[in-house]
């Protein structure tokens, strides 16, 4: 990370289950992971999947009440991989930081 932190929103260190896959590879099964930190603008998670900076992902997760102030259903995000870093270990686990670009919230059923 550069010396100057460019974050514009508060990050919470919390474990939130999520699913993801590359946007243009809908035939590839979704991978599961859990966030290491999350904000209204993005999420950072660990994975064994190989992803590269700039890749567009579809990410599904339930935004925490601590971030949005209310309970909601699962959200679907289009996200861009902003950075990938090695977290070490023999399993070649990477930390992946994604920036949320667009989101869709399911409509409440009446």
DSSP file (Angstrom, degrees, kcal/mol; ACC not computed):
  #  RESIDUE AA STRUCTURE BP1 BP2  ACC     N-H-->O    O-->H-N    N-H-->O    O-->H-N    TCO  KAPPA ALPHA  PHI   PSI    X-CA   Y-CA   Z-CA
    1    1 A X              0   0    0      0, 0.0     4,-0.1     0, 0.0    82,-0.0   0.000 360.0 360.0 360.0 138.4    0.0    0.0    0.0
    2    2 A X        -     0   0    0      2,-0.2     4,-0.1     1,-0.1     0, 0.0  -0.166 360.0-105.5 -60.4 160.8    1.4    3.5   -0.8
    3    3 A X  S    S+     0   0    0      1,-0.1     2,-0.6     2,-0.1    -1,-0.1   0.859 110.3  63.9 -57.6 -36.7    2.5    5.6    2.1
    4    4 A X  S    S-     0   0    0      2,-0.0     2,-0.5     1,-0.0    -2,-0.2  -0.818  85.9-137.9 -93.5 121.1   -0.6    7.8    1.7
    5    5 A X        -     0   0    0     -2,-0.6    -2,-0.1     1,-0.1    -1,-0.0  -0.665  13.0-165.7 -80.5 123.9   -3.8    5.8    2.4
    6    6 A X        +     0   0    0     -2,-0.5    -1,-0.1    -4,-0.1    -2,-0.0   0.294  39.1 133.5 -95.4  10.2   -6.5    6.7   -0.1
    7    7 A X        -     0   0    0      1,-0.1     3,-0.1     4,-0.0    -2,-0.0  -0.338  33.6-172.7 -64.0 139.4   -9.5    5.2    1.7
    8    8 A X        +     0   0    0      1,-0.1     2,-0.3     2,-0.1    -1,-0.1   0.445  64.8  49.4-112.1  -3.7  -12.5    7.5    1.8
    9    9 A X  S    S-     0   0    0      0, 0.0     2,-0.2     0, 0.0    -1,-0.1  -0.957  91.4 -91.7-136.8 157.1  -14.7    5.4    4.1
   10   10 A X        -     0   0    0     -2,-0.3     2,-0.4    57,-0.1    30,-0.4  -0.423  37.3-146.5 -67.1 131.3  -14.3    3.6    7.4
   11   11 A X        -     0   0    0     -2,-0.2     2,-0.5    28,-0.1    28,-0.2  -0.832   5.8-152.3-100.4 138.4  -13.3    0.0    7.2
   12   12 A X  B     -A   38   0A   0     26,-2.9    26,-2.0    -2,-0.4     2,-1.1  -0.932  14.1-134.2-109.9 132.2  -14.5   -2.5    9.7
   13   13 A X        +     0   0    0     -2,-0.5     2,-0.3    24,-0.2    24,-0.2  -0.744  56.1 129.8 -84.0 104.2  -12.5   -5.6   10.6
   14   14 A X        -     0   0    0     -2,-1.1     2,-0.8    22,-0.2    -2,-0.1  -0.994  60.2-115.1-156.8 154.2  -15.1   -8.3   10.5
   15   15 A X        +     0   0    0     -2,-0.3     2,-0.5    19,-0.1    21,-0.1  -0.827  36.9 170.7 -96.9 110.2  -15.7  -11.7    8.9
   16   16 A X        -     0   0    0     -2,-0.8    19,-2.3    19,-0.1    21,-0.1  -0.983  33.3-123.1-120.5 121.4  -18.6  -11.6    6.5
   17   17 A X  E     +B   34   0A   0     -2,-0.5    45,-0.6    17,-0.2     2,-0.3  -0.341  40.3 171.9 -61.5 142.5  -19.3  -14.7    4.3
   18   18 A X  E     -BC  33  61A   0     15,-2.5    15,-2.2    43,-0.1     2,-0.3  -0.972  26.7-145.5-148.2 162.6  -19.2  -13.9    0.6
   19   19 A X  E     +BC  32  60A   0     41,-2.1    41,-2.8    -2,-0.3     2,-0.3  -0.965  24.5 172.8-126.6 146.6  -19.3  -15.6   -2.8
   20   20 A X  E     +BC  31  59A   0     11,-2.2    11,-3.0    -2,-0.3     2,-0.3  -0.987  12.4 165.9-151.1 159.8  -17.5  -14.4   -5.9
   21   21 A X  E     - C   0  58A   0     37,-1.4    37,-3.1    -2,-0.3     9,-0.1  -0.942  49.0 -79.2-164.7 156.8  -16.7  -15.3   -9.5
   22   22 A X  E >   - C   0  57A   0     -2,-0.3     3,-1.4    35,-0.2    35,-0.3  -0.350  40.6-127.4 -60.2 141.1  -15.3  -13.4  -12.6
   23   23 A X  T 3  S+     0   0    0     33,-2.4     3,-0.3     1,-0.3    -1,-0.1   0.870 106.3  44.9 -58.4 -41.3  -18.0  -11.4  -14.4
   24   24 A X  T 3  S+     0   0    0     32,-0.3    -1,-0.3     1,-0.2     3,-0.1   0.255 102.6  69.2 -92.4  13.9  -17.4  -12.9  -17.8
   25   25 A X    X   +     0   0    0     -3,-1.4     3,-1.8     1,-0.1    -1,-0.2  -0.455  49.1 152.8-128.1  60.1  -17.2  -16.5  -16.6
   26   26 A X  T 3  S+     0   0    0      1,-0.3    -1,-0.1    -3,-0.3     4,-0.1   0.680  71.3  63.6 -66.4 -16.5  -20.7  -17.3  -15.5
   27   27 A X  T 3  S+     0   0    0     -3,-0.1     2,-0.4     2,-0.1    -1,-0.3   0.668  84.9  90.2 -80.0 -15.6  -20.1  -21.0  -16.3
   28   28 A X  S <  S-     0   0    0     -3,-1.8     3,-0.1    -6,-0.2    -3,-0.1  -0.657  88.6-112.5 -80.2 132.2  -17.4  -21.1  -13.5
   29   29 A X        -     0   0    0     -2,-0.4     2,-0.1     1,-0.1    -1,-0.1  -0.276  36.5-100.1 -62.0 149.8  -18.8  -22.1  -10.1
   30   30 A X        -     0   0    0     -9,-0.1     2,-0.3    -4,-0.1    -9,-0.2  -0.398  32.9-137.7 -67.6 146.5  -18.8  -19.4   -7.4
   31   31 A X  E     -B   20   0A   0    -11,-3.0   -11,-2.2    -3,-0.1     2,-0.3  -0.757  13.4-135.8 -99.9 152.2  -16.0  -19.5   -4.9
   32   32 A X  E     +B   19   0A   0     -2,-0.3     2,-0.3   -13,-0.2   -13,-0.2  -0.827  33.4 148.4-108.7 151.7  -16.7  -18.8   -1.2
   33   33 A X  E     -B   18   0A   0    -15,-2.2   -15,-2.5    -2,-0.3     2,-0.4  -0.899  36.0-121.0-158.8-177.7  -14.6  -16.7    1.1
   34   34 A X  E     -B   17   0A   0     12,-0.4    12,-0.8    -2,-0.3   -17,-0.2  -0.998  31.0-109.5-138.5 140.3  -15.0  -14.4    4.1
   35   35 A X  E     - D   0  45A   0    -19,-2.3    10,-0.3    -2,-0.4     3,-0.1  -0.279  15.7-165.6 -65.6 151.9  -14.1  -10.8    4.4
   36   36 A X  E    S-     0   0A   0      8,-3.7     2,-0.3     1,-0.5   -22,-0.2   0.664  83.3  -2.4-102.4 -34.0  -11.1   -9.7    6.5
   37   37 A X  E    S- D   0  44A   0      7,-1.4     7,-2.6   -24,-0.2    -1,-0.5  -0.974  71.2-171.5-152.3 158.1  -12.3   -6.1    6.4
   38   38 A X  E     +AD  12  43A   0    -26,-2.0   -26,-2.9    -2,-0.3     2,-0.3  -0.991   8.2 169.8-150.8 149.9  -15.2   -4.3    4.7
   39   39 A X        -     0   0    0      3,-2.6     3,-0.3    -2,-0.3   -28,-0.1  -0.845  53.8 -88.0-145.9-176.1  -16.6   -0.8    4.0
   40   40 A X  S    S+     0   0    0    -30,-0.4     3,-0.1    -2,-0.3   -29,-0.1   0.677 126.2  44.5 -71.2 -15.8  -19.3    0.8    1.9
   41   41 A X  S    S-     0   0    0      1,-0.2    59,-2.9    58,-0.1     2,-0.3   0.541 122.9 -25.1-107.0  -9.6  -16.8    1.0   -1.0
   42   42 A X  E     - E   0  99A   0     -3,-0.3    -3,-2.6    57,-0.3     2,-0.3  -0.995  49.6-119.5 178.4-179.3  -15.1   -2.4   -1.0
   43   43 A X  E     -DE  38  98A   0     55,-1.5    55,-2.9    -2,-0.3     2,-0.4  -0.990   9.7-149.4-145.4 149.0  -14.0   -5.6    0.7
   44   44 A X  E     +DE  37  97A   0     -7,-2.6    -8,-3.7    -2,-0.3    -7,-1.4  -0.989  29.4 161.7-121.0 127.9  -10.8   -7.4    1.4
   45   45 A X  E     -DE  35  96A   0     51,-2.3    51,-3.5    -2,-0.4     2,-0.4  -0.944  34.8-116.4-144.2 162.7  -10.7  -11.2    1.6
   46   46 A X  E     + E   0  95A   0    -12,-0.8   -12,-0.4    -2,-0.3     2,-0.3  -0.808  37.9 161.6-102.4 141.8   -8.4  -14.2    1.4
   47   47 A X  E     - E   0  94A   0     47,-2.3    47,-3.0    -2,-0.4   -14,-0.1  -0.992  44.5-142.4-154.4 155.4   -8.6  -16.8   -1.4
   48   48 A X  S    S+     0   0    0     -2,-0.3     2,-0.1    45,-0.2    -1,-0.1   0.540  75.1 107.4 -90.7 -11.5   -6.6  -19.5   -3.0
   49   49 A X  S    S-     0   0    0     45,-0.1     2,-0.7     1,-0.1    45,-0.2  -0.384  77.5-118.5 -67.0 143.6   -8.2  -18.5   -6.4
   50   50 A X        +     0   0    0     -2,-0.1     2,-0.3    43,-0.0    -1,-0.1  -0.765  44.9 162.9 -85.2 116.7   -5.9  -16.7   -8.8
   51   51 A X        -     0   0    0     -2,-0.7     2,-0.3     4,-0.0     3,-0.0  -0.952  22.4-145.6-130.3 152.9   -7.2  -13.3   -9.6
   52   52 A X    >   -     0   0    0     -2,-0.3     3,-2.0     1,-0.1    29,-0.2  -0.861  30.9 -86.8-121.6 155.5   -5.5  -10.3  -11.1
   53   53 A X  T 3  S+     0   0    0     -2,-0.3    29,-0.2     1,-0.2     3,-0.1  -0.302 113.9  25.2 -56.6 135.7   -5.6   -6.6  -10.6
   54   54 A X  T 3  S+     0   0    0     27,-3.0    -1,-0.2     1,-0.3    28,-0.1   0.180  85.4 138.1  94.1 -16.4   -8.3   -5.0  -12.8
   55   55 A X    <   -     0   0    0     -3,-2.0    26,-2.5    25,-0.1     2,-0.5  -0.382  52.3-129.5 -63.8 136.6  -10.5   -8.2  -13.1
   56   56 A X  E     - F   0  80A   0     24,-0.2   -33,-2.4    -3,-0.1   -32,-0.3  -0.773  30.1-171.7 -88.8 131.4  -14.2   -7.6  -12.7
   57   57 A X  E     -CF  22  79A   0     22,-3.3    22,-2.8    -2,-0.5     2,-0.6  -0.873  25.9-134.8-120.5 153.0  -15.9   -9.8  -10.2
   58   58 A X  E     -CF  21  78A   0    -37,-3.1   -37,-1.4    -2,-0.3     2,-0.4  -0.956  32.3-171.5-100.6 123.4  -19.5  -10.5   -9.3
   59   59 A X  E     -CF  20  77A   0     18,-2.4    18,-3.5    -2,-0.6     2,-0.5  -0.965  11.0-166.0-123.1 132.2  -19.6  -10.5   -5.4
   60   60 A X  E     +CF  19  76A   0    -41,-2.8   -41,-2.1    -2,-0.4     2,-0.3  -0.974  26.8 135.5-118.0 128.1  -22.6  -11.6   -3.3
   61   61 A X  E     -CF  18  75A   0     14,-1.9    14,-3.6    -2,-0.5     2,-0.7  -0.983  53.8-108.9-160.6 163.5  -22.7  -10.7    0.4
   62   62 A X        -     0   0    0    -45,-0.6    12,-0.2    -2,-0.3     2,-0.1  -0.893  39.5-129.3 -98.9 112.8  -25.0   -9.4    3.2
   63   63 A X        -     0   0    0     -2,-0.7     9,-0.4    10,-0.4     7,-0.1  -0.396  30.1-110.5 -63.3 133.0  -23.8   -6.0    4.1
   64   64 A X    >>  -     0   0    0      1,-0.1     4,-1.9    -2,-0.1     3,-1.5  -0.303  13.2-124.7 -67.0 147.3  -23.4   -5.7    7.9
   65   65 A X  H 3> S+     0   0    0      1,-0.3     4,-2.7     2,-0.2    -1,-0.1   0.827 109.5  66.4 -56.7 -34.4  -25.7   -3.6   10.0
   66   66 A X  H 34 S+     0   0    0      1,-0.2    -1,-0.3     2,-0.2    -2,-0.0   0.737 108.2  38.8 -63.0 -22.3  -22.7   -1.7   11.3
   67   67 A X  H <4 S+     0   0    0     -3,-1.5    -2,-0.2     3,-0.1    -1,-0.2   0.871 130.4  22.9 -94.5 -45.9  -22.0   -0.3    7.9
   68   68 A X  H  < S-     0   0    0     -4,-1.9    -3,-0.2     2,-0.2    -2,-0.2   0.545  94.7-126.1-105.7  -6.9  -25.5    0.4    6.5
   69   69 A X  S  < S+     0   0    0     -4,-2.7     2,-0.3    -5,-0.3    -4,-0.1   0.572  79.3  64.9  81.1   7.9  -27.5    0.8    9.7
   70   70 A X  S    S-     0   0    0     -6,-0.2     2,-0.4    -7,-0.1    -2,-0.2  -0.981  85.5 -99.3-155.2 160.6  -30.2   -1.7    8.8
   71   71 A X        +     0   0    0     -2,-0.3     2,-0.3    -3,-0.1    -7,-0.1  -0.739  48.4 170.9 -84.1 133.1  -30.7   -5.4    8.2
   72   72 A X        -     0   0    0     -2,-0.4     3,-0.1    -9,-0.4    -7,-0.1  -0.912  33.4-104.4-136.9 164.4  -30.9   -6.2    4.5
   73   73 A X        -     0   0    0     -2,-0.3   -10,-0.4    33,-0.2     2,-0.1  -0.152  65.6 -58.0 -73.7 179.9  -30.9   -9.3    2.2
   74   74 A X        -     0   0    0    -12,-0.2    32,-0.7    31,-0.1     2,-0.3  -0.385  55.7-143.7 -63.8 137.0  -27.9  -10.3    0.3
   75   75 A X  E     -FG  61 105A   0    -14,-3.6   -14,-1.9    30,-0.1     2,-0.5  -0.734   1.4-142.0-100.6 151.9  -26.5   -7.7   -2.1
   76   76 A X  E     -FG  60 104A   0     28,-2.3    28,-2.2    -2,-0.3     2,-0.4  -0.975  23.1-169.7-115.6 123.6  -25.0   -8.4   -5.5
   77   77 A X  E     -FG  59 103A   0    -18,-3.5   -18,-2.4    -2,-0.5     2,-0.6  -0.872  25.2-146.4-115.2 143.7  -22.0   -6.2   -6.5
   78   78 A X  E     +FG  58 102A   0     24,-2.4    23,-3.1    -2,-0.4    24,-1.6  -0.958  39.8 178.9 -96.3 124.9  -20.0   -5.7   -9.6
   79   79 A X  E     -FG  57 100A   0    -22,-2.8   -22,-3.3    -2,-0.6     2,-0.4  -0.930  27.6-139.7-134.0 152.8  -16.5   -5.1   -8.3
   80   80 A X  E     -FG  56  99A   0     19,-2.4    19,-2.8    -2,-0.3     2,-0.6  -0.940  28.3-117.9-112.1 132.1  -13.0   -4.4   -9.6
   81   81 A X  E     + G   0  98A   0    -26,-2.5   -27,-3.0    -2,-0.4    17,-0.3  -0.578  33.2 179.8 -68.6 115.8  -10.0   -6.1   -8.1
   82   82 A X  E     -     0   0A   0     15,-2.8     2,-0.3    -2,-0.6    16,-0.2   0.801  62.3  -4.8 -90.1 -34.0   -7.9   -3.1   -6.9
   83   83 A X  E     - G   0  97A   0     14,-1.6    14,-2.8   -31,-0.1     2,-0.4  -0.986  52.4-158.2-159.8 152.6   -5.0   -5.0   -5.4
   84   84 A X  E     + G   0  96A   0     -2,-0.3     2,-0.4    12,-0.2    12,-0.2  -1.000  17.8 178.1-132.4 132.2   -3.8   -8.5   -4.8
   85   85 A X  E     - G   0  95A   0     10,-2.5    10,-3.7    -2,-0.4     2,-0.2  -0.991  32.5-108.6-137.6 146.2   -1.1   -9.4   -2.2
   86   86 A X  E     - G   0  94A   0     -2,-0.4     8,-0.2     8,-0.2     3,-0.1  -0.515  19.0-168.3 -71.4 133.3    0.5  -12.6   -1.0
   87   87 A X        -     0   0    0      6,-2.7     7,-0.2     1,-0.3    -1,-0.1   0.290  41.1-130.4-102.2   7.7   -0.6  -13.6    2.5
   88   88 A X      > +     0   0    0      5,-0.4     5,-1.0     1,-0.1    -1,-0.3  -0.150  55.2 113.2  78.0-172.4    2.2  -16.2    2.6
   89   89 A X  T > 5S-     0   0    0      1,-0.1     3,-1.1     3,-0.1    -1,-0.1   0.031  79.0 -80.9  88.4 161.7    1.9  -19.8    3.5
   90   90 A X  T 3 5S+     0   0    0      1,-0.2    -1,-0.1     2,-0.1    -2,-0.1   0.715 122.0  65.8 -71.6 -22.0    2.3  -23.0    1.4
   91   91 A X  T 3 5S-     0   0    0     -3,-0.1    -1,-0.2     1,-0.0    -2,-0.1   0.463 104.2-125.4 -82.2   0.3   -1.2  -22.8    0.0
   92   92 A X  T < 5 -     0   0    0     -3,-1.1     2,-0.3     1,-0.2    -3,-0.1   0.942  39.8-175.7  54.9  51.9   -0.4  -19.6   -1.9
   93   93 A X      < -     0   0    0     -5,-1.0    -6,-2.7    -4,-0.1    -5,-0.4  -0.629   6.7-156.6 -80.8 135.3   -3.2  -17.7   -0.3
   94   94 A X  E     -EG  47  86A   0    -47,-3.0   -47,-2.3    -2,-0.3     2,-0.5  -0.863  14.2-133.8-112.5 146.9   -3.8  -14.2   -1.7
   95   95 A X  E     -EG  46  85A   0    -10,-3.7   -10,-2.5    -2,-0.4     2,-0.5  -0.889  26.7-161.6 -94.3 127.8   -5.4  -11.2   -0.1
   96   96 A X  E     -EG  45  84A   0    -51,-3.5   -51,-2.3    -2,-0.5     2,-0.6  -0.951   8.3-163.6-119.3 122.3   -7.7   -9.6   -2.6
   97   97 A X  E     -EG  44  83A   0    -14,-2.8   -15,-2.8    -2,-0.5   -14,-1.6  -0.916  13.4-171.8-104.2 123.4   -9.0   -6.0   -2.3
   98   98 A X  E     -EG  43  81A   0    -55,-2.9   -55,-1.5    -2,-0.6     2,-0.5  -0.901  16.8-143.1-118.2 146.8  -12.0   -5.2   -4.4
   99   99 A X  E     -EG  42  80A   0    -19,-2.8   -19,-2.4    -2,-0.4     2,-0.3  -0.916  23.8-125.9-104.0 127.0  -13.7   -1.8   -5.1
  100  100 A X  E     + G   0  79A   0    -59,-2.9   -21,-0.2    -2,-0.5     3,-0.1  -0.590  32.4 171.4 -72.8 128.8  -17.5   -1.9   -5.4
  101  101 A X  E     +     0   0A   0    -23,-3.1     2,-0.3     1,-0.4   -22,-0.2   0.806  65.4   0.8-102.8 -46.6  -18.6   -0.3   -8.7
  102  102 A X  E     - G   0  78A   0    -24,-1.6   -24,-2.4     2,-0.0    -1,-0.4  -0.956  64.8-165.1-140.0 155.4  -22.3   -1.1   -8.9
  103  103 A X  E     - G   0  77A   0     -2,-0.3     2,-0.4   -26,-0.2   -26,-0.2  -0.980  10.2-154.3-143.5 159.7  -24.7   -2.9   -6.6
  104  104 A X  E     - G   0  76A   0    -28,-2.2   -28,-2.3    -2,-0.3     2,-0.5  -0.999   8.3-161.6-133.7 129.1  -28.2   -4.5   -6.7
  105  105 A X  E     - G   0  75A   0     -2,-0.4   -30,-0.1   -30,-0.2   -31,-0.1  -0.940  28.4-114.7-110.2 128.7  -30.3   -4.9   -3.6
  106  106 A X        -     0   0    0    -32,-0.7   -33,-0.2    -2,-0.5     2,-0.1  -0.324  34.8-110.3 -61.8 143.8  -33.2   -7.4   -3.8
  107  107 A X        -     0   0    0      1,-0.1     2,-0.2     0, 0.0    -1,-0.1  -0.463  34.7-103.6 -72.8 145.1  -36.6   -5.8   -3.5
  108  108 A X        -     0   0    0     -2,-0.1     2,-0.3     1,-0.1    -1,-0.1  -0.477  36.7-119.2 -68.9 137.0  -38.6   -6.4   -0.4
  109  109 A X              0   0    0     -2,-0.2    -1,-0.1     1,-0.1    -3,-0.0  -0.590 360.0 360.0 -79.8 140.2  -41.4   -9.0   -1.0
  110  110 A X              0   0    0     -2,-0.3    -1,-0.1     0, 0.0    -2,-0.0   0.400 360.0 360.0-102.2 360.0  -44.9   -7.7   -0.3
